[in-house]
């Protein structure tokens, strides 16, 4: 197929998730990790730390009582997240969406069209139209348990053919500013096969693609969780509980390796959190403008780099800026910044060794996975956790970072100017840190441990 024209270049955009809340069904309340107000504080600090580059934040747990509630319906905003001054949580959601624009950030939504729960209003209609996966007895089959509740799987074939998908999706679009955002994250968009009536991977994949096509027709990009290469009676993970359901058929799953299965959503999903089930050779062949993300293979990640998640940082450290800022800066400078840089160049050569991959790019750039270095025509730009790279394609703004600290000469061959202004990057903003001369592609900097210096033309 001809690939979609995306609203965003995900290979050059900082896109992250933010986990807000999860349900406490026992007490009929929400366990809040980050409120909408705290989310805005985080967004403001992140903008200060990234020199105002374009960002997308997908909110997790914004609906119902939190993450893994309500699916596949997504229209009830979590009331526990709202600003005290607002009448409703929806008012607060729109406030966050609009305020975030001031900080170069698009707020969008984490959703799920693969799971369903029996207490969701649409569930009886899902069951009546074979839009949930049935066991061999023809009854909806419990596949997983989330937050103490039985979880069912959507059969995309029934979901699409019944017209239920369009009804539910249109209500989601009416309830949220997702169309204005132009992007949405649909989690765990894996295929689950119905056993009665029996469906096959090709049918389910075709229906999923029709769903993606409809979403795209509304002007919305879809990012997702995995690289989708499903085969008959298989799942993304060999330990997934759906295998117990498939085993009840009494059929042997065909012997097939994922490498021999096509990427069913290639050209329809531009980016995933876990760019899994992909070979290094495919990383060379598939342009990052078509598909990119965070590589799950550590050797691939060390050579190609990939998108940072953000979500893991705030889940570990909480919403207080002073607690998470250092870790965010580290990941941004040592993972996301090199990812942006390398993604601007064509991947030309691949060398595989036991210790890892070495990738040659256009422009004389080499990324060596085994020692986590990047050089340009033999000039070191990154060595381990010391890095100095341009933030933008035009090479007008650079960032230098050192985890252990480094005082001395740094290479900056891409700079097209000699007189530089220096700023320390902080969550409160960029603090002037003096001036420096760039001569012969080199600059003298004193970068303190765990700190970053922004460099731009005077």
N, C-alpha and C positions, 0 to 999 in steps of 0.2 A: 504494500500500500504506500501511497505518498504520505509522508509524515505530516502531522499537524504543524501549523504555525503557532508556536507557543507565545503566550503573553509575556513570559519571562525567559531569560537565558539562565537556566538553573546552574550551569557550569560557572557562572560569574555572579551569582546571587547568594547571599548568606541566608539560607532557609533552615529554620529550626523549629522544633516543637517545644511547647511549654506546658507542663503537666499542672493543672490547676486543682483538681479534686477527684476523689473517688467515693463511691457510695458506702454508706453504713445503713444497709437495709434493715438490720435488726432494730435500730433506733429511728429509722425513717428520717435520716439526716445525711448531710454531706460532710466528708472529711476534707476540709479545705487546706490545700498546701500553699496556694497563691491566689489572692483575690484579684479582681479586675484592677483595683487601684494599685496593688503591688506589681501587677503585670506591667502597668504603665511606667512605674518607677524603673523596673528592669529594662524595659524598652528604651527609656531615655538614657540610662547608663550605657547600654550596649551601643547606642548610636554615638555617644561620646567616645567610646573605645574603638570605634570602627570608622572614624572620619566621615560619617554620614553616608556610607555606601548603602545600596538598596538591600533591604532585608524583608523576609517573610517570616512571620511567627504563626504557626498553627496551634491553636488552643486545644488542649486535651482536657476532657472532663468539664467542658463548658455547658453541657446539656444535662437535663434530668437532675440526678443527684451526683453525677460525676462520670468518670470514664467507665465504659462498658454498661451504661444504662440507656434504655429507650430503643436501642438499635433494632431494626434499620431506620426507625423514625428519628428525625433530628430537627426538632422545632421548638422544644421546650427548653428555655434558658435556665441554667442553674441559679436559683434565687439566693443561694448562700454566697455567691460571688459578688453581689452588687455593691455599688457605692451607697452609703447610708442616705445620701442626699437625693438619690433617684427613687422614683416611685416603683419601678420594676427592674428586674434583672436585664430585660431586653433593652431598656433605656441605657443601662450601664454598659451593655455590650456595644451598643452603637457609639456611646461616648468613648470607649476604649478604641474602637475602630477608627473613629475620626481624629482623636487626639494623637494616635500613633503615627498618623500621616506627617505630623510635625517633625517626627524623628525618623523620616525616610523608611518607615516600616509599614508593610501591609499586614494587617491582622486577618487571619483566616481560620479555618476550622479543621480539626481532626474528626473524621467520621468513620462509619463502618457500614458497609452494605453486605457483609458476608455473614454476620451473626444476627440472631433474633432471640427474643425472650417471650415467654408465654403471657406475661403480664403487660406486654405492649399492646395498645389498642388495635393495631392492625393484624395481630397474630391470627385470630380466627379466619380472616380472609386469606392470609398467607397459607394457612394449612388447607383451606378449601380449594385453593388454586394450584396446589403442588408447588408452591413457591418456597417451601422449606423442604429440606432433605428428609425423605422417609426411609424407614427400614424396610426389610423385605415383607413386613406385615402391612405396609401401606400407611403406617402411622408416623407422625413426626418423631424423629430420632434425636435423643439427647446426645450431643457430641462432646461438649466440654462443660466445665463449671467455672463461672467467673463470679467473684464476690458472693459465693455461696448460692448462686442461682444456676439452674440448668440453662445451658445455651444450645440453641439449635443453629443449623447452618442453612443459609439461603441457597436454593437452587436457582441460578440465574436464568435458566431457560423458562421456568414457570414464572419467575418474577418479571421478566421482560414480556412474555407473551400474554400474561394476564392484564397488563397495563398498570399493575400496582407500583412498579418502580417509578414510572413517570408521575403518578399521583403523589407518592411520598417525596420524590425529589423536588417537584414543583412547590410543595408545601415548605420544604426546607429553604428553597430560594426565596419564598415570600417572607419567611420568618427571620432571615439573616441577610447581611450584606455580602453574601458569597459571590454574587454576580459582579458586584463592583470590585471585590478583591481579585477576581479573575483566576483564582487558584484554590484548590481544596486538597486535603490529604485524606485518602481513603485507605484505611489500615487493613492489613491482613486480607487482601482482595483475592484470596486463593479460591480455586475451584473445589467444590464439594459435589460429588455425583449422587444423584437420587437413585435409590435402589428400586422403588416401586411408586410410580412408573420409572423404569430404568432410563437414565440419561448417560451420555458419553461425553468425554472431555471435549471433543470437537463441538458438540452442541452447546455445552456450557461456556466454552471459550468464545463462540460466536455471539452468544447472548451477552456475555460480559463486554465484548467489543461494541455491541450495539448500545449498551448502556454508556460506555465511554464516549461513543460518537454523539449520543444525545447530550451529554454533559458539555462536550466540546461545542455543540451547536448553540449552547447558551453562553458561550464566551468564557468557559471555565477550564483551566488546565487541571489535570489530576496527577498528583504525586502519590506514591504508595509505599508499602513496606518492603516488598521483596521483588526479586526477578522471577517472573511467573513462567515456569517451564513445566507445566503439569503433564503427567502421563496417566494412562488408565489405572484406576484403583491405587493411586499414589497420593502423597501429600508433600508439602514443602519440607517437612521434617520426617525422618524415618520413625520417630517416636510419637508422632501426632496421634491422639486418641481416635481419630477417624478411621485408622487402620482396623480397629476392632469391628467397626461397622462394616467395612469392606470385607473383612474375613467372613462375616455371616453369610455372604453370597456363596461361599464354598468354591470360589474360583481363585486360581493362582494369579497373582499380579504378574503381568508380563515382565520379563527380564529386560530392563532397558536403563541406560545411564542418562542422567539429565543432560549431558553434553550432546546427546543425539535428539533432544527434544527442542523444538523451536521456541523462541521467546514470544509467547502469544501476544503480548501487549507492546512489543517494540514498535515505536512510531506513534503510540497512543499515550504512553506514560513516559514523561521525559526524565524522571528522577525518582529514586527510591532510597529509603533510609538504609536498608541492608541490600547493597548491590551484590547479591549472592548468586550462586549457580552460574558463574560466568568465568570463562578461562582468561588467562593473561593474553592469549592470542586474540580473543574477542575484544578485550580492552583496547588492543591495538587497532582493530578493524572497525569498531563501532564509534563514530564521532561522539564526543562529549556533548555536542549540541543536540544529539538525538537521544542519548541516554547517559546519565551519570548518577553519582551518589556516593555513599560511604561503602567502600569495599570491605567485605567480611574476611577475605583471605588476608592475613597479616603481611605476607610477602608482597602481595599486590598493593596493599595500602602503603607500604614503605616506599614503593617505587612510583606509583601513580598518584598517591595521596587521595583525599576525598573529603566530602562534606562533613563538617562537625555537626553534632546533634543539638547541643545546647541543653536539651531536656535533661540529660544525665547530670549536668552540672548543677542545675537548680534543684533537682530531686535530691542530690547528695548534700548540698550546702544550704538550701533554703533560699528565701527571697532577699535576705539582708545583703546588700551590695558588698559590704566589706568582707563578707564571708566567701563569696563566689568570684569576685573580680579577678584575683590572681590566676585561678584555674581557667577562667574564660580567656584571659589574655594569652595564657600559655597555649591553649588549644587553637585559638584564632591565629596566632603567629606561627606556630610550628606545623599546623595541619591545614587550616583553611587558606592562609596566605600562599603557601607553596602550591596548593590545589588551584587557586585562581591563576597563578603564574604559569604553571605547566599546561593548564587547559587552554591557554591562548596559542599554543604551538601544536604543530602536527606531530603525531607519534610515528616515528620512522623505523626504529630498530628495537629488537627485544633480545636480550641475552639472559638465559636462565642458568643459574648455578644453584647448588644445594643451599647456599646461604641466602639466596633471594634473586630478584630480578634487577637488571640494569636496562633502562629505557633511554634510547636516543631520540631526541626531538629535533625539529627544524630549528634554525637559528643557532646551531652548535651547542644546544643544551643537552646535558646528560643528567639523569636522575639515577643514582646508585642506591638501591634498596638496602644492601647489606650494611653500609655505613651511614645511611640516611643523609647522603650528601647530594647537593645539586650544584653543577658547575656549568659555566657558559664559556665555550672555547678554552676550557682548562682553568678558568678563573672561578674559584670557590664562591658561591653565593649562599650556600647553606651547608653547615657541618654539624650534624646532630641537632642540638637545641640552640645553636647560634645561627641566626638567619638575618639577612638583609635583602629584601626583595621589593619590587614596585607593587603598590596596591592597585594601580590602575593600568589599563592597557597602554595608555599614552606615556607612561613612565614619568609622570609629573609629581607623584607622591610616593615615598618609600617608607618602609617600616623596618627598623632594626630591633632585634630582640635577642636576649641571652638569658637562659635559665640560671646559669651559674654566675653571670656577670662577665663582662669583657671590656677592657680598656685598651685601645690601640687602633691600628689601621684595619679598616673594613673595605672590601671590594664593592664598588657600585658602578659597574661598567655601563648600565643602561641609562644613567643620568645624562640628560642633555643640557645641564646647567652647571655653573661653577660655584656660585654663591648660594649657600643653603641656610635656611632657617630651621632650627631644631625645636621640637616640642616633646615634652614627656606626655605619654598617653595615660590618662586616668579616667575613672568613671564619672568624675565631675567635669571633665573637659580637657582640652590640650593646654598644657602649661608651658609657656616659653622657656626654652632651655639653652638659649644662646644661638650662635651661628657657627658655620664651618665652611671650609673651602673644599671643593672637589677638584682634585688634580690627578690627571692620568688615570681616571676611573677609580680613585681611592678617596676615602674620607676617614678622618680621625674622630672616633667616638668613645665616650666613656658610658657604657650601658651597665647600669647596676643590676644585681641579681633579680631575675623575675620581672624586669621592667622593659618597657619598649619606648623607642624614640621615633617620632614621626619626622621625616625629612622632606622639605619642599623648597622650591625656588624662592629666593629672597625677592 
